[in-house]
Every structure is written in C-alpha cells, then in structure tokens.
C-alpha cells in the first residue's frame, strides 16, 4: 500500500506541510480580538491582481471620503501597510491587521492601503515580494488614470483626493522585510513609479535572519509567543526549497546579498523592541548601513548621505520564562504572578466528617498550614489519639498552596480514609524564593510540630495560648510524611536530613515517608525521559523550567 504522507512541518495545527508536498491549511485563523468599529474611518476592498485574485483594502477618514477635487495642500498622504505573519499567515481581514489599519488612518489622517500577498508554502518567495511591488504598481496605474481622464471606470473615486507625491510604506515583521526589499528595489526617488513618489519607509521589527546566530537570538530565543524555532519554521516554509538563511531574501547583510552601500535609498526608520529575539539583526542592519555609507561618501568626497534611523523601544524588561501566562520571569529579575493562583475547574470538596482550619507556623515569612481532623475525633480522649500525616503538595516548587482545590480535596480524603490528623503546610514559592527555601520551610513545619509536642507532652501546657487544642488528641509518636511530586522531593530531603528515628524532632517521631512520583532530575536523561518526554499535561520542558 506504500507509506502514507506524514507531516514534516506543522504551524500551530493551522498549516501543515506533508512529506509528499501536499498542504493543509485551516480555513480560518483563530483570533479572539474583535474587529474595531470606528465610524470615522470607512474601508472597502479592491482587486489589484486579477491573475492571482489578490485584493487590497482602502481605509479613508469619513470626512474625506466624498471629496472629489481637493486643493493640493489638503490632499491625503498615502500609507501602504504590509502585514506580518511570517509570509505564511495573515490577510487584510485579520483582526489585528485590520484594526491597526483603522487606527493608522484615524491617527495620521491618511489613506491607508493594506494589500494581501500570496502565502507560503503554497507560494514561496519571491511571490510575496513580487505581490508587494505589484500593489505599488497598481497605485501607479491609478495615479496615471486620474491624471489622464477622471472618468475612467478603472480608477477608484477614493483616490481622487489623495497626494500621490507623498506615499509612505510601513511594514510589520515579514511586512518589514517586504518594505526593505521595496526600498532597495525602487531605490531613492522611486522613479519607476512616477507619478507616484515614495518618500520613506518604516520597518517595524523586520523579519530578517541568517545562518550565524546573533547574540540576542542566542541569549533570548523565546518571547511570550514567538520563538526562534518558529521563525526558522517560517523560513523553511517560505523560502525556495534548498535555500539557507543566508538567502538574500532573508539576510540583507549576508554573503550573497547586494551591498547596500551602493544603493541610493529613501529615508528608512527602523523600530525594534529592546527584548525582541531579532533585536540585534535590526540594530546591525542600521549600524552597518550607516558605517558603509559614510565610508563610501567620504571616498567620493560627497557629504550627502541617506538617512537611516533606528528607534529602539527602550530597554523594557522582556519575558525569559513563561508558565502559561500564570507566572512570568523577566530579564531584569522582576516577576509577574497571577493573583488568582492556578486556574482549577475542580470544586472544593464538602465533607462534614472532616473539620479544617489554618494556623501560622512561620511568622517571619507568614507561612500557614492547614489542619484536617475527623469530626468524631475533634474532642478525642488520650487512648484514641490520632496519628499525624504531613502532606506536602506538588507544583514544581513554583505553584500551589494548601487552598488549591486538588490539594485541599486530597487532604480531606486522606483524613477521612486514614482517620488521621492531616497537616498541609504551605512553602515559599520559586522564583521569588529559590531552593533551598522550600526545603527549609518543610523542615520548619516539622519543627513547629515538635514545639507543639514539647508544650503538650513535656510541660503539660494545654492551656498555653501558643498550643493548638486540636493537637491535644494526637499521637506525636506516630508521624508520617507524604509528598506529591515536588512535595515528594521535599519528603526525600526530610528523610535524609532527619535520618532514621528523627531524634532531633523528639518527642515527635517520624515513622515513615511516602513519595508520590517524586520530582527528581539530572543532566543525563533516563530512557523514559527520552522515550516519553510528554504526559497528558506535564512534559520535560515544563519540568526543566
């Protein structure tokens, strides 16, 4: 029967390339962002390339939409906006891009033209570059039609009130890459587009690459959503098959690219975020062009120079570790943690046979523990003393408290099933408090119990306000420790630290330890880690994080 085609590239499950060259693309790109509704801006779609059925969208301030003859000093400038998407995704209709076009038209009082281009891998480069150039040529045709005859049915009426002499090009991400190639291809003055005149280009975080990694790519290969692996995948899908990241369409400064020092360019503004993966590529692009142009101009004795500017968006902290948006660590050491703990659909267990209450066991760090006691034993006499079970929860040392539904419910069930007093301590969480903070807290929780035992058993201070009444009916000679996942790691270290007999905890006596899937690791992978790096929820990447 032969072998069935298998997936060789998968982009978010929305775009798949198979081994036989076939492609599946989800009919709609999911986006939770609603379309912006702004009555001050009108928009409509036009076909600019009938050969490939490519459309563009015009955005015009409503106040200028019905103007047919306008004095030259009040004509609207034109802004071409080329969207991002790694050459593989996106269109003028995608909410993020549509909304930005609306905002640009409103804020700048310009006519915005947002063209689509053919997408890879169905249409690999230079298809997108060709389409971008054709969109500008379409505008040239409109300008010529208006100049020759106002009644031409091929001329759109919205363009009769615009200034073809003031055209600007804005490109975002892969659109920024297109803007670069347009600037280089059209050169300064854009003579081949006359009577259209491009006055300048804005490249927002342009999507460049190269075989040799930059420092920012090596040190910061991931952002909250994008990563260097994703970028490489986009290039594999969009470049001509067999091309490397030093292809001229990828790396404008690569060994096979045209020297830009000899190319006359209109002004270029580059914008990049301080924490972006591609930051250094954009900075290098601007710096090398400036240096090479200054050198060439000096050699020619000409002081005139193309203006190339870079705007770095400050040095704002960027995310270096992200746990599903719930916990973020930034490069400056600052931390964001969602105030609502971990989301959990599990309801809190309601069991009238078990009472529970919270106590502070470490005032210095404001750490609490929760006691769970069977209702029937709440006033137990001495000959029916309850054993004690310490339960240390999981969460990779980064998440979880005694209150979390999964952990709370387990403590309730343990107390009911085993007829024991369950003690569930909280521990300081990382990265705010890195190890051994949690190990120290676990040890302190047991020492808190020792203090209670001494007060009750050795001194008889049952009425001491520091003594918890629920502990007057428990058996300090039968203490057990149960740890789950990272709590299992804690249980191991407690067992090793207290050793057999737990003499230093006297009169409390730990009789044994239960380690549920203890959270251990090592530099050398085990066979199971290599063969099964993912479970239903957990995976090796999360464990390492």
RAZIFEN-V926313 format. One record per backbone hydrogen bond with DSSP energy under -0.5 kcal/mol. NH is the residue of the N-H (numbers start at 1). CO is the residue of the C=O. E is the energy in kcal/mol with one decimal. If there is no record, write none. Layout:
nh | co | e
NH | CO | E
NH | CO | E
//
This chain:
nh | co | e
8 | 17 | -3.2
9 | 17 | -1.7
11 | 15 | -3.1
12 | 10 | -0.8
14 | 11 | -2.2
15 | 11 | -1.2
16 | 24 | -2.7
17 | 9 | -2.6
18 | 22 | -2.8
19 | 6 | -2.4
21 | 18 | -2.3
24 | 16 | -2.3
26 | 14 | -3.3
30 | 28 | -0.6
38 | 36 | -0.7
41 | 38 | -1.9
42 | 60 | -2.8
44 | 58 | -1.6
46 | 56 | -2.6
48 | 46 | -0.5
48 | 54 | -2.2
49 | 54 | -1.7
52 | 49 | -0.7
53 | 49 | -0.7
54 | 49 | -2.1
56 | 46 | -2.6
57 | 114 | -1.8
58 | 44 | -3.0
59 | 112 | -2.4
60 | 42 | -2.8
62 | 40 | -3.4
64 | 61 | -1.8
65 | 61 | -0.7
65 | 62 | -0.9
67 | 64 | -1.3
74 | 71 | -2.2
75 | 72 | -0.8
76 | 161 | -1.9
78 | 166 | -2.4
79 | 111 | -2.9
80 | 78 | -0.5
80 | 168 | -3.1
81 | 113 | -2.8
82 | 80 | -0.5
82 | 170 | -2.7
83 | 81 | -0.6
88 | 85 | -1.7
89 | 85 | -1.8
94 | 91 | -1.2
97 | 94 | -0.6
98 | 94 | -2.9
99 | 95 | -2.8
100 | 96 | -1.8
101 | 97 | -2.1
102 | 98 | -2.2
103 | 99 | -2.3
104 | 100 | -2.7
105 | 101 | -2.4
106 | 102 | -2.1
107 | 103 | -2.9
108 | 104 | -2.4
109 | 105 | -1.0
110 | 105 | -0.8
111 | 77 | -2.6
112 | 59 | -2.3
112 | 110 | -0.7
113 | 79 | -2.7
114 | 57 | -2.5
114 | 112 | -0.5
115 | 113 | -0.7
116 | 55 | -2.3
120 | 87 | -2.9
121 | 237 | -0.6
123 | 119 | -1.7
125 | 238 | -3.6
127 | 124 | -1.8
130 | 126 | -2.7
131 | 127 | -2.3
132 | 128 | -2.3
133 | 129 | -2.1
134 | 130 | -2.2
135 | 131 | -1.9
136 | 132 | -1.4
137 | 133 | -2.0
138 | 134 | -2.3
139 | 135 | -1.6
140 | 136 | -1.9
141 | 137 | -2.2
142 | 138 | -2.0
143 | 139 | -2.5
144 | 140 | -2.5
145 | 141 | -2.2
146 | 142 | -2.4
147 | 143 | -2.1
148 | 144 | -1.8
149 | 145 | -2.7
152 | 149 | -1.3
155 | 152 | -1.6
159 | 156 | -1.6
160 | 157 | -1.7
161 | 158 | -0.6
162 | 159 | -0.9
163 | 76 | -3.3
164 | 162 | -0.8
166 | 163 | -1.7
167 | 197 | -2.1
168 | 78 | -2.6
169 | 200 | -2.0
170 | 80 | -3.3
171 | 202 | -2.6
172 | 82 | -2.3
173 | 171 | -0.5
173 | 204 | -3.0
175 | 172 | -2.7
176 | 173 | -0.6
177 | 173 | -1.6
178 | 174 | -1.9
179 | 175 | -2.3
180 | 176 | -2.0
181 | 177 | -2.0
182 | 178 | -2.2
183 | 179 | -2.5
184 | 180 | -2.4
185 | 181 | -2.4
186 | 182 | -2.9
187 | 183 | -1.4
188 | 264 | -2.0
190 | 187 | -1.7
193 | 190 | -2.0
194 | 191 | -1.6
196 | 193 | -2.5
197 | 164 | -2.7
199 | 167 | -3.4
199 | 197 | -0.5
200 | 167 | -0.7
201 | 267 | -2.2
202 | 169 | -2.9
203 | 269 | -3.0
204 | 171 | -3.1
204 | 202 | -0.7
205 | 203 | -0.8
205 | 271 | -3.6
207 | 173 | -2.1
208 | 206 | -1.3
209 | 250 | -1.4
213 | 211 | -0.6
218 | 214 | -1.9
219 | 215 | -2.8
220 | 216 | -1.7
223 | 226 | -3.3
228 | 221 | -2.8
231 | 227 | -2.1
232 | 228 | -2.6
233 | 229 | -2.0
234 | 230 | -2.5
235 | 231 | -2.1
236 | 232 | -2.4
237 | 233 | -2.0
238 | 234 | -1.8
239 | 235 | -2.5
243 | 240 | -2.1
247 | 244 | -1.6
250 | 247 | -2.4
251 | 247 | -2.7
252 | 250 | -0.7
254 | 251 | -1.5
256 | 246 | -0.5
257 | 254 | -1.3
260 | 258 | -0.5
262 | 259 | -1.0
263 | 260 | -1.1
264 | 262 | -0.6
267 | 199 | -0.5
268 | 307 | -1.9
269 | 201 | -2.7
270 | 268 | -0.5
270 | 309 | -2.7
271 | 203 | -2.6
272 | 311 | -2.0
274 | 313 | -0.6
276 | 273 | -1.5
279 | 276 | -1.3
282 | 278 | -1.8
283 | 279 | -2.4
284 | 280 | -2.8
285 | 281 | -2.2
286 | 282 | -2.0
287 | 283 | -2.8
288 | 284 | -2.9
289 | 285 | -1.5
290 | 286 | -2.2
291 | 287 | -2.5
292 | 288 | -2.6
293 | 289 | -2.4
294 | 290 | -2.5
295 | 291 | -2.1
296 | 292 | -2.4
297 | 293 | -2.7
298 | 294 | -2.2
299 | 295 | -2.0
300 | 296 | -1.8
301 | 297 | -0.7
301 | 298 | -0.5
302 | 297 | -2.6
303 | 301 | -0.5
308 | 306 | -0.7
309 | 268 | -2.8
311 | 270 | -4.2
312 | 310 | -0.6
313 | 272 | -3.1
314 | 312 | -3.1
316 | 313 | -0.8
320 | 329 | -3.2
321 | 329 | -1.6
323 | 327 | -3.0
324 | 322 | -1.1
326 | 323 | -2.8
327 | 323 | -0.8
328 | 336 | -2.9
329 | 321 | -2.5
330 | 334 | -2.7
331 | 318 | -2.4
333 | 330 | -2.2
336 | 328 | -2.6
338 | 326 | -2.8
341 | 338 | -1.1
351 | 349 | -0.7
354 | 351 | -1.9
355 | 373 | -2.9
357 | 371 | -1.6
359 | 369 | -2.5
361 | 359 | -0.5
361 | 367 | -2.3
362 | 367 | -1.6
366 | 362 | -0.6
367 | 362 | -2.3
369 | 359 | -2.5
370 | 424 | -1.7
371 | 357 | -3.0
372 | 422 | -2.4
373 | 355 | -2.7
375 | 353 | -3.3
377 | 374 | -1.4
378 | 375 | -1.4
380 | 377 | -2.2
384 | 381 | -1.7
385 | 382 | -1.0
386 | 473 | -1.9
388 | 478 | -2.6
389 | 421 | -2.8
390 | 480 | -3.2
391 | 423 | -2.8
392 | 390 | -0.5
392 | 482 | -2.8
393 | 391 | -0.6
398 | 395 | -1.8
399 | 395 | -1.8
404 | 401 | -1.1
407 | 404 | -0.7
408 | 404 | -3.1
409 | 405 | -2.9
410 | 406 | -1.5
411 | 407 | -2.2
412 | 408 | -2.2
413 | 409 | -2.3
414 | 410 | -2.6
415 | 411 | -2.3
416 | 412 | -2.0
417 | 413 | -3.0
418 | 414 | -2.4
419 | 415 | -0.9
420 | 415 | -0.9
421 | 387 | -2.6
422 | 372 | -2.3
422 | 420 | -0.7
423 | 389 | -2.7
424 | 370 | -2.5
424 | 422 | -0.5
425 | 423 | -0.6
426 | 368 | -2.7
430 | 397 | -3.1
433 | 429 | -1.9
437 | 434 | -2.0
440 | 436 | -2.8
441 | 437 | -2.2
442 | 438 | -2.4
443 | 439 | -2.0
444 | 440 | -2.2
445 | 441 | -2.1
446 | 442 | -1.5
447 | 443 | -2.0
448 | 444 | -2.1
449 | 445 | -1.6
450 | 446 | -2.0
451 | 447 | -2.1
452 | 448 | -1.9
453 | 449 | -2.7
454 | 450 | -2.7
455 | 451 | -2.0
456 | 452 | -2.0
457 | 453 | -3.4
458 | 453 | -0.7
458 | 454 | -1.4
459 | 454 | -1.5
461 | 455 | -2.8
462 | 460 | -2.0
464 | 461 | -1.2
467 | 464 | -2.0
469 | 467 | -0.5
471 | 468 | -1.8
472 | 469 | -1.7
473 | 470 | -0.6
474 | 471 | -1.0
475 | 386 | -3.5
476 | 474 | -0.8
478 | 475 | -1.7
479 | 509 | -2.2
480 | 388 | -2.5
481 | 512 | -2.0
482 | 390 | -3.5
483 | 514 | -2.7
484 | 392 | -2.4
485 | 483 | -0.5
485 | 516 | -3.1
487 | 484 | -2.6
488 | 485 | -0.7
489 | 485 | -1.6
490 | 486 | -1.9
491 | 487 | -2.3
492 | 488 | -2.1
493 | 489 | -2.1
494 | 490 | -2.3
495 | 491 | -2.5
496 | 492 | -2.5
497 | 493 | -2.1
498 | 494 | -2.9
499 | 495 | -1.5
502 | 499 | -1.7
505 | 502 | -2.1
506 | 503 | -1.7
508 | 505 | -2.2
509 | 476 | -2.6
511 | 479 | -3.5
511 | 509 | -0.6
512 | 479 | -0.8
514 | 481 | -2.9
516 | 483 | -3.3
516 | 514 | -0.7
517 | 515 | -0.8
519 | 485 | -2.1
520 | 518 | -1.3
525 | 523 | -0.6
530 | 526 | -1.8
531 | 527 | -2.5
532 | 528 | -2.8
535 | 538 | -3.8
540 | 533 | -2.5
543 | 539 | -2.1
544 | 540 | -2.5
545 | 541 | -1.8
//
